[in-house]
């Protein structure tokens, strides 16, 4: 009789030990996930700090460019004022050229008239006749002297015409040089301003990206903080759900839909466009398709989860094994926390809540807090 009682007690103690061992593993699973989430939160905080530093540097660069633009704008106004002065000077030069041209035309006309007179005199020997008609030597010498003076005036007129031609050419060259120099300076200043404007636009674009990056990491930090609080709450609720796993091979969670759009392992996130570990499989299924429990167990979470998971169900199957079902349709949660479910029981509807590109089920299997490839645990895989 005593032996039977002792055997019963020992068996009871063994059962209790197994139960608490399973419970410890299940809670350990959640605690490990909580620790991982906290690490991710710290990483997000570091990324946010780096993004804030980049943003500050980008703003400093923009401020420097703005200062340079203001300086160049002042230089541009100076050059424009100088061009205006040069244009006034050119106007004066144009007037001088016009006056010189007028004098040149008058002198040229006079010279042409003198040429006609000289030609007529040469044909008629008028000079010689005029000299021979002198009544005495004194008159003759005076006439010869007068003719020499007229000849000299003719030569001076020719020299003056040549000088006017050179003056006009010089004035025109000076005008062209002044105008060209001013235009070149203005073009150089405008090119520098254009380059600075392009640099400013690039700086503004970098600032916009940096601000978005800061906002993204701030949001990620908040969501991870919220997720940490949720995991702590889940861990607390799981304190009475410790049982041994007896489910055997798991069932496929979306009957009739077996296509996998994203397998287990490292991948480029379809929305964030960064390399990130994918801790489950994404199963293609239409909106509102049935989601079933992969194995029997207790629902320890049924609701919205932060961090991009959307509507989520977590089932504790005992023995440290949990399954997670993410992105469930709004209004598609068909079980509640604390509810016991059987393998193959419909628990939710496929949706696209949280960080999702379209209707599908993200399905995870975790053992002792570590994500495992679900394809090693489920049946009916195709």
C-alpha positions as CSV (number, residue, x, y, z in Angstrom):
1,X,0.0,0.0,0.0
2,X,2.8,2.4,1.0
3,X,4.7,1.5,-2.2
4,X,1.6,2.3,-4.3
5,X,1.3,5.7,-2.5
6,X,5.0,6.5,-3.0
7,X,4.7,5.5,-6.7
8,X,1.7,7.8,-7.1
9,X,3.5,10.7,-5.4
10,X,6.6,10.2,-7.5
11,X,4.6,10.1,-10.7
12,X,2.7,13.3,-9.6
13,X,6.0,15.1,-8.9
14,X,7.3,14.1,-12.3
15,X,4.2,15.4,-14.0
16,X,4.5,18.7,-12.1
17,X,8.2,18.9,-13.0
18,X,7.4,18.3,-16.7
19,X,4.7,20.9,-16.6
20,X,6.9,23.6,-15.1
21,X,9.7,22.7,-17.4
22,X,7.4,23.2,-20.4
23,X,6.1,26.4,-18.9
24,X,9.7,27.7,-18.3
25,X,10.6,27.0,-21.9
26,X,7.4,28.8,-23.2
27,X,8.2,31.9,-21.1
28,X,11.8,31.6,-22.1
29,X,10.7,31.8,-25.7
30,X,8.9,35.1,-25.0
31,X,11.7,36.5,-22.9
32,X,14.2,35.8,-25.7
33,X,12.0,37.6,-28.2
34,X,11.7,40.5,-25.8
35,X,15.5,40.7,-25.5
36,X,15.8,40.6,-29.3
37,X,13.2,43.3,-29.6
38,X,15.1,45.5,-27.0
39,X,18.3,45.0,-29.0
40,X,16.5,46.0,-32.2
41,X,15.2,49.1,-30.3
42,X,18.8,50.0,-29.3
43,X,19.9,49.6,-32.9
44,X,17.0,51.8,-34.1
45,X,18.0,54.4,-31.6
46,X,21.6,54.3,-32.9
47,X,20.4,54.6,-36.5
48,X,18.2,57.6,-35.5
49,X,21.1,59.3,-33.8
50,X,23.2,58.8,-37.0
51,X,20.4,60.1,-39.2
52,X,20.1,63.2,-36.9
53,X,23.8,63.8,-37.2
54,X,23.6,63.5,-41.0
55,X,20.6,65.9,-41.1
56,X,22.5,68.4,-39.0
57,X,25.5,68.2,-41.4
58,X,23.3,68.6,-44.4
59,X,21.6,71.7,-42.9
60,X,25.1,73.2,-42.3
61,X,26.0,72.6,-45.9
62,X,22.7,74.2,-47.1
63,X,23.4,77.3,-44.8
64,X,26.9,77.6,-46.3
65,X,25.5,77.4,-49.9
66,X,22.8,80.0,-49.0
67,X,25.5,82.4,-47.7
68,X,27.6,81.9,-50.9
69,X,24.5,82.5,-53.0
70,X,23.8,85.7,-51.1
71,X,27.4,86.8,-51.7
72,X,27.2,85.8,-55.4
73,X,23.9,87.6,-55.6
74,X,25.6,90.8,-54.4
75,X,28.4,90.3,-56.9
76,X,25.9,89.8,-59.6
77,X,24.2,93.1,-58.7
78,X,27.6,94.8,-58.7
79,X,28.4,93.5,-62.2
80,X,25.0,94.5,-63.4
81,X,25.5,98.0,-62.1
82,X,28.9,98.1,-63.7
83,X,27.4,96.9,-67.0
84,X,24.9,99.8,-66.7
85,X,27.8,102.2,-66.2
86,X,29.6,100.7,-69.2
87,X,26.5,101.0,-71.3
88,X,26.4,104.7,-70.4
89,X,30.0,104.9,-71.3
90,X,29.3,103.1,-74.5
91,X,26.5,105.5,-75.2
92,X,29.0,108.4,-74.8
93,X,31.5,106.5,-77.0
94,X,28.8,106.1,-79.6
95,X,28.1,109.8,-79.5
96,X,31.9,110.5,-79.8
97,X,32.0,108.0,-82.8
98,X,29.1,109.7,-84.4
99,X,30.7,113.2,-84.0
100,X,34.0,111.9,-85.3
101,X,32.2,110.3,-88.2
102,X,30.5,113.6,-89.0
103,X,33.8,115.5,-88.9
104,X,35.3,112.8,-91.0
105,X,32.5,113.0,-93.6
106,X,32.9,116.8,-93.7
107,X,36.6,116.6,-94.2
108,X,36.3,113.9,-96.8
109,X,33.7,116.0,-98.7
110,X,36.1,119.0,-98.6
111,X,39.0,116.9,-99.7
112,X,36.9,115.5,-102.6
113,X,36.1,119.0,-103.6
114,X,39.8,120.0,-103.5
115,X,40.6,117.0,-105.6
116,X,38.2,118.2,-108.2
117,X,39.8,121.6,-108.2
118,X,43.3,120.2,-108.4
119,X,42.3,118.0,-111.3
120,X,40.8,120.9,-113.2
121,X,43.9,123.0,-112.6
122,X,46.2,120.3,-113.7
123,X,44.3,119.9,-117.0
124,X,44.3,123.6,-117.7
125,X,47.7,124.6,-116.2
126,X,45.7,127.2,-114.1
127,X,48.5,127.3,-111.5
128,X,51.1,128.3,-114.2
129,X,48.8,130.8,-115.9
130,X,48.1,132.5,-112.5
131,X,51.8,132.8,-111.8
132,X,52.7,134.2,-115.3
133,X,50.0,136.8,-115.0
134,X,51.9,138.4,-112.1
135,X,52.8,142.0,-112.8
136,X,56.1,141.8,-110.8
137,X,58.3,139.4,-108.9
138,X,56.9,140.4,-105.6
139,X,53.4,139.4,-106.7
140,X,54.7,136.2,-108.3
141,X,56.4,135.2,-105.1
142,X,53.3,135.9,-103.1
143,X,51.2,133.7,-105.4
144,X,53.8,130.9,-105.3
145,X,53.8,131.1,-101.4
146,X,50.0,131.1,-101.4
147,X,49.9,128.0,-103.6
148,X,52.4,126.3,-101.2
149,X,50.2,127.1,-98.2
150,X,47.1,125.7,-100.1
151,X,49.1,122.5,-100.8
152,X,50.1,122.2,-97.2
153,X,46.5,122.6,-96.1
154,X,45.5,119.9,-98.5
155,X,48.1,117.6,-96.9
156,X,46.9,118.5,-93.5
157,X,43.4,117.7,-94.5
158,X,44.5,114.3,-95.7
159,X,46.4,113.7,-92.5
160,X,43.3,114.8,-90.5
161,X,41.1,112.4,-92.4
162,X,43.5,109.5,-91.7
163,X,43.6,110.5,-88.0
164,X,39.8,110.5,-87.8
165,X,39.6,107.1,-89.4
166,X,42.1,105.7,-86.7
167,X,40.1,107.5,-83.9
168,X,36.8,106.0,-85.0
169,X,38.4,102.5,-85.3
170,X,40.0,102.9,-81.8
171,X,36.7,104.1,-80.3
172,X,34.8,101.1,-81.8
173,X,37.4,98.6,-80.5
174,X,37.3,100.1,-77.1
175,X,33.5,99.9,-77.0
176,X,33.5,96.3,-78.1
177,X,36.2,95.3,-75.5
178,X,34.4,97.0,-72.6
179,X,31.1,95.4,-73.6
180,X,32.7,92.0,-74.0
181,X,34.5,92.1,-70.6
182,X,31.3,93.1,-68.8
183,X,29.3,90.3,-70.5
184,X,32.0,87.7,-69.7
185,X,32.0,88.7,-66.0
186,X,28.2,88.5,-65.8
187,X,28.2,85.1,-67.5
188,X,30.8,83.8,-65.1
189,X,28.8,85.1,-62.1
190,X,25.6,83.6,-63.5
191,X,27.3,80.3,-64.0
192,X,28.6,80.3,-60.5
193,X,25.2,81.1,-59.1
194,X,23.6,78.4,-61.3
195,X,26.1,75.8,-59.9
196,X,25.4,77.0,-56.3
197,X,21.6,76.7,-57.0
198,X,22.2,73.1,-58.2
199,X,24.2,72.4,-55.1
200,X,21.5,73.9,-52.9
201,X,18.9,71.8,-54.6
202,X,21.0,68.7,-54.0
203,X,21.5,69.7,-50.3
204,X,17.7,70.2,-50.0
205,X,17.1,66.7,-51.4
206,X,19.7,65.3,-48.9
207,X,17.9,67.1,-46.1
208,X,14.6,65.7,-47.2
209,X,16.0,62.2,-47.2
210,X,17.7,62.7,-43.9
211,X,14.5,64.0,-42.3
212,X,12.6,61.0,-43.7
213,X,15.3,58.7,-42.3
214,X,15.1,60.4,-38.8
215,X,11.3,60.1,-38.9
216,X,11.5,56.5,-40.0
217,X,13.9,55.5,-37.2
218,X,11.9,57.5,-34.6
219,X,8.8,55.6,-35.7
220,X,10.7,52.3,-35.6
221,X,12.0,53.1,-32.1
222,X,8.4,53.9,-30.9
223,X,7.0,50.7,-32.5
224,X,9.8,48.5,-31.0
225,X,9.2,50.1,-27.6
226,X,5.5,49.3,-27.9
227,X,6.3,45.8,-29.1
228,X,8.6,45.3,-26.1
229,X,5.7,46.2,-23.8
230,X,3.3,43.9,-25.7
231,X,5.8,41.0,-25.4
232,X,6.1,41.6,-21.7
233,X,2.3,41.4,-21.4
234,X,2.2,38.2,-23.5
235,X,4.9,36.7,-21.3
236,X,2.9,37.5,-18.2
237,X,-0.3,36.0,-19.7
238,X,1.7,32.9,-20.7
239,X,2.5,32.2,-17.1
240,X,-0.4,29.7,-16.7
241,X,-0.1,28.1,-20.1
242,X,2.9,25.8,-19.6
243,X,2.2,22.3,-21.1
244,X,4.2,19.7,-23.0
245,X,4.0,19.7,-26.8
246,X,2.1,16.7,-28.1
247,X,0.9,17.9,-31.4
248,X,3.3,16.0,-33.7
249,X,3.7,17.2,-37.3
250,X,1.9,20.6,-37.9
251,X,-0.8,21.2,-40.4
252,X,-0.4,23.7,-43.3
253,X,-1.9,27.0,-42.1
254,X,-3.7,27.9,-45.3
255,X,-5.5,24.9,-46.7
256,X,-5.6,25.0,-50.5
257,X,-3.0,27.7,-50.9
258,X,0.7,26.5,-50.9
259,X,2.6,29.1,-52.9
260,X,5.4,30.8,-51.1
261,X,6.3,34.4,-52.2
262,X,9.1,34.9,-49.6
263,X,10.9,31.9,-48.0
264,X,12.6,31.7,-44.6
265,X,16.0,33.4,-44.3
266,X,17.8,36.6,-45.3
267,X,16.1,38.8,-48.0
268,X,15.6,42.4,-49.2
269,X,12.5,43.7,-47.5
270,X,9.9,44.5,-50.1
271,X,8.9,47.8,-48.5
272,X,11.9,49.0,-46.5
273,X,14.3,48.0,-49.3
274,X,17.0,46.9,-46.8
275,X,18.5,43.5,-46.2
276,X,16.7,41.9,-43.3
277,X,16.2,38.4,-41.8
278,X,12.9,36.9,-42.7
279,X,11.8,34.8,-39.7
280,X,9.0,32.9,-41.4
281,X,7.4,32.2,-44.7
282,X,5.0,34.3,-46.7
283,X,2.2,32.2,-48.2
284,X,0.2,33.5,-51.1
285,X,-3.5,33.4,-50.4
286,X,-6.4,35.6,-51.4
287,X,-8.1,38.1,-49.1
288,X,-10.4,36.4,-46.5
289,X,-9.0,32.9,-47.2
290,X,-9.1,30.6,-44.0
291,X,-6.2,30.4,-41.7
292,X,-6.1,27.3,-39.4
293,X,-4.1,26.5,-36.3
294,X,-1.0,24.5,-37.3
295,X,-1.3,22.5,-34.0
296,X,-3.4,22.4,-30.9
297,X,-2.6,24.9,-28.2
298,X,-3.6,28.0,-26.3
299,X,-4.0,31.4,-27.8
300,X,-1.7,33.8,-25.9
301,X,-2.2,36.8,-28.3
302,X,-5.0,37.8,-30.6
303,X,-4.9,41.4,-31.7
304,X,-2.8,44.2,-33.2
305,X,1.0,44.1,-32.9
306,X,3.4,46.9,-33.6
307,X,6.5,46.6,-35.7
308,X,4.7,45.9,-38.9
309,X,3.0,42.7,-37.9
310,X,-0.5,44.0,-38.0
311,X,-3.3,41.8,-36.7
312,X,-1.6,38.8,-35.2
313,X,-2.4,35.5,-33.4
314,X,0.2,33.6,-31.3
315,X,-0.5,30.1,-30.2
316,X,1.5,28.4,-27.4
317,X,1.7,24.6,-28.2
318,X,3.7,23.7,-25.2
319,X,7.3,22.4,-25.0
320,X,8.6,25.9,-25.9
321,X,6.9,25.8,-29.3
322,X,4.8,28.7,-30.6
323,X,3.4,29.6,-33.9
324,X,2.6,33.1,-35.2
325,X,0.1,34.2,-37.8
326,X,0.7,37.8,-39.1
327,X,-1.1,40.4,-41.3
328,X,-4.6,39.0,-40.5
329,X,-7.5,40.8,-42.1
330,X,-9.2,43.6,-40.1
331,X,-12.1,41.9,-38.4
332,X,-10.6,38.5,-39.3
333,X,-9.5,37.5,-35.8
334,X,-11.8,34.5,-35.0
335,X,-10.2,33.5,-31.6
336,X,-9.5,35.2,-28.4
337,X,-6.6,35.2,-25.9
338,X,-6.8,32.4,-23.5
339,X,-8.9,30.2,-25.9
340,X,-7.8,26.6,-26.5
341,X,-7.8,25.6,-30.2
342,X,-7.3,22.3,-32.0
343,X,-5.1,21.6,-35.0
344,X,-6.9,22.5,-38.2
345,X,-9.4,24.8,-36.5
346,X,-10.1,28.0,-38.4
347,X,-8.7,30.9,-36.3
348,X,-8.5,33.8,-38.7
349,X,-8.8,35.2,-42.2
350,X,-6.0,36.2,-44.6
351,X,-5.5,40.0,-44.9
352,X,-2.8,42.6,-45.5
353,X,-2.6,44.6,-42.2
354,X,0.6,46.1,-40.9
355,X,3.7,46.4,-43.1
356,X,2.4,44.4,-46.1
357,X,2.3,44.7,-49.9
358,X,-0.8,42.6,-50.4
359,X,-2.9,39.8,-49.0
360,X,-0.8,36.9,-47.7
361,X,0.0,35.0,-44.5
362,X,3.3,35.4,-42.7
363,X,3.7,32.2,-40.7
364,X,6.4,31.5,-38.1
365,X,7.4,28.6,-35.9
366,X,9.5,29.3,-32.9
367,X,11.3,26.8,-30.6
368,X,12.7,28.1,-27.3
369,X,12.5,31.6,-28.6
370,X,14.4,30.9,-31.8
371,X,12.8,31.2,-35.3
372,X,12.8,28.0,-37.2
373,X,12.1,27.2,-40.9
374,X,8.4,26.4,-40.8
375,X,8.8,24.0,-43.8
376,X,10.6,21.6,-41.4
377,X,7.5,21.4,-39.2
378,X,4.4,21.4,-41.4
379,X,2.8,18.7,-43.5
380,X,1.0,19.1,-46.8
381,X,3.8,21.3,-48.2
382,X,3.9,21.6,-51.9
